[in-house]
Amino acid sequence: MTRTDPIHQIRYAVRHPNRIVPHFRRLARDTWLRLRTTDHVSYYRAVMKSDTARNPEAAVGSKSHDRWLALGKMQFDYLVGHGLRPDHRMLEIGCGNLRAGRLFIDYLDAGGYYGLDISPDILIAAQHTLAQYGLRDKLPHLTPVRDLKFEFLPDASFDVVHAHSVFSHSPLHVIEECFAHVGRVMRPGGWFDFTFDRTEGREHQVLREDFYYRTETLLDLAAKHGLAARFMEDWEKLPHKQSKIRITLP
């Protein structure tokens, strides 16, 4: 049974009555945006515009400021624990309002952080985060994009690529586009970590915002593009609902 099954939805509503009204608001917004957009990037850019206008921290999936801080630190600690160094160059896909990015920027040498996002609105919020945390002198790069082809970035530029809560909101063709191009911008010995919403059953989506994939689907897709990928078991021990895969160059 998936989240799109009527029986699951009824049971969920009974257990969480306070979430019924927010769900119908999302459903109404989804219907409106489907009529106004023709592709996923335009659709989700509009979703982020709407969410960011209300609360930038909630727009990136944090229900409170404390949770925003905790999720950022969890991502930071994990990568540092796996070998991220100050002299590394890092590309963060879907950097949002720098929930984790502010920690990476502070840790890395000046100019070592590149953040991309499809939402200009959340990048404006990211600029505020830079000012708030006194990170201007670290000269981070924040760039809006419409795709994940990385055409403007030079070859072998990054030691670490990171995408947290990006593929959980992406249809498979967007993920494949990333896999087709990310290897070009990675340095030998580098790695690409991404999280995803994992399902053991049928792959599905909720509205056009949340996508659930089997691990094998993403491992096979990476292999199709000549990338080595493995499921990160140690990430499963952390307090987060998503799973993580690491990609390296063979």
N, C-alpha and C positions, 0 to 999 in steps of 0.2 A: 504494500500500500504506500503510495506517494502523497506528497502534500497537495497534489491536485485532485485526488480522489474525494468525491463528495462525503463519503463516510468519515474519512480522516478530518475533513474540514469541520464537519458537525461536531465530532468528538473534541477537536481542538477548541472550537468556540465554547463548548460547555465548560471546558477546563479553564479557559482564559476569556471570560466575557468582556474584560476591559480592553481586549484587542480587536473586538468586532468593529467598532466605529473607525479606528485607524485603518483597518483592512479595507473597509468600503471606501474610505477616502483615497487609498492607493488604487483601488479598482476604478474609481471614477477618473482619477488622473491618468491611469493607464489607457482607458478608453479614449480620453481626450487627446492624449499624445499620439496614440496610434493613428488618429485621423490627421494629425498635423506633421508627422515625420515619416520618412520613407526608408530609413536605415537605422541600424542599432546605435551608431555613434550619436546621431542627431537625437534619437530618442533618449538615450541615457544622459546626454549633455543637458537636455531639458529637465530630466529628473533631478540631476545635481543642482541645476539652477534653482529649482523649486525648494529642494532640501536645504541648500546653503543659505537661502534667504531667511529661513527660519532659524537654523542653528548649524554653523559649519562643523562643529564637533559631532553632532548627531548625523550630519550628512555623510560622514566617513564611518558611521556605524558605532558610535560611542554614545551610550545612553546617559552618561554623566561626565563631568570634567575629570573626576577621579578615574573613571574607566578609560577615558581618552589618554590620560597619563600612563595608566598601567599597561594598556595595549601597546603604546609606543615603546615603553621600556622593555616589555617582553620581546618585541621584535629586535630591538637594539641588542639586548643581552644575548639573544640567540646567535646573531651573526658575529658578534665579537667573540663569543664562545667557540665559534666555528672558524675563527681565523681572520676576521676582518681587522685590518691594520690602518693606522692613521694615514699611511702613505698610499693606500689603495684609492682607486677611482671607482666611484659607485654610480650606477644608474638605477633610479627608483621609478618604476612604471606605476602610474596611479598614485602619485605622491600626496594627493589630497591637500589638507591644510597643515601638513608636516607633523602629523601625530608621532611618527617615528623619525621623520626626516630631520626634525630639529635636533635630535640626539646624534644622528649620523653627521649632520653638518658641523656640530660642535666638536665631534670626535675626529673627523677627517681633516687633513691639511686643507688650507684655503684653496678653493676652486676644485676640490675633489668630488663634489656632489652635484649630480645632474638629476633634476626631478621633472617628470613628464606627467601631464594629465590631460584628459579630453575636455575638462571643464574649466573655462576661463574664470568662472565665478569662484571656484574653490582655490584657484591659484592666487586670486586677489586676497582671499583669506590667508593663504600661505605667506604672502608678503607681510601681512599683519603679524603672523607668528614670528617671522624673522625679526621684526622690529621689537616685538614684545620680549623676546628672549635674547636680545642683544647679539644677533648673529650676522649683522650686515658685513662685518669685516671678513667673514669666511667666504664671501663671494660665491654663493651657490648659484647654480643655473636652474631656472624654473621656466619651462617651455610648454605651451599648449600644443596639442597634436590632434589630428583627426584619424590617425591610424597607427599601427605598430610595425611599420616598415623601417623606421629609424633611418630614413634616407639622408637626413642632414648630419648624421653622426659618422665620424671616420672609423675605419676598420680597426679592430683590436684595441678598443679604447678603454674598456672597463674590466676591472678585476672581479667586481661583484655586481650582479643585476638582481633586483628585488621587486617583487610584485605581491603586495599583501591585499587580500580582498578585492582583487581585480578580476580574476577569472571566475570568481563566484558570481559575477555580474556580466559575464561574457558568453555569447553563443560560440559554438565550436569553431566557426570559420574565423572569428577574431583571434582565438587562441592559436589556431594554425598559422595565421598570418604572422603572429609573434614568433612562433617556432621557426618559421621559414627564414626569418631575418636576424634573430637575436644572436645566432652563432657568429655572424660577421663582426659584430661589435664587441664580442667577448675576447679577452686576452687568454692565451694558453695558461692553464692552471686555474682559471677563474671559475666561478659558478653562478648559476641563476636559480634563486629560490622563489617559488610562488606557492600561494595557498589556494585552496579550492574547496567548495562544498562537496563532500564525498557521499555517495550513495552506494549501497551494496545491491540495490534492486534496479528498477528501471530508471534510466536517466530521464530527467524531466526539468521543467522550469516553472516558476511561479510568476505570473504576469510576464513581463519581459525584463524583469529586474534581477531575479535570482535563478541561478542555473546549478544543477546537481549532476556530477559526473562520477562514473566509476574510475577507480585508479588506473585500471588496465587501459581504458580509453586514452588517457593522457600519456601514459608511458608509451603506448604504441604510436601515438601521434608524434611524440618526440623522436622516436626511433625512425619514423618515416622521413624525418628531416635530418637524419644523421647525427642526432644528439643522444648522449647517454643520460638516462634519467633513473632516479631511484626514489622510492617512498621513504620519507624521513620519520622513522619510528620514534625517535626521541622527542620530536615535536608533539606527538600525541599525548605526552605526559603533562603538557602545559595547559593552563586553563583557557582554552580557546576552542570554539566549535568547528573550525576548519582544519583541514589536513594540509600537509606540505609535501611538495616534490622538489628535488634538486636536480638541475640539469648541468652537465659539464660537457666539454668538448672531448670527443674520443681521442 
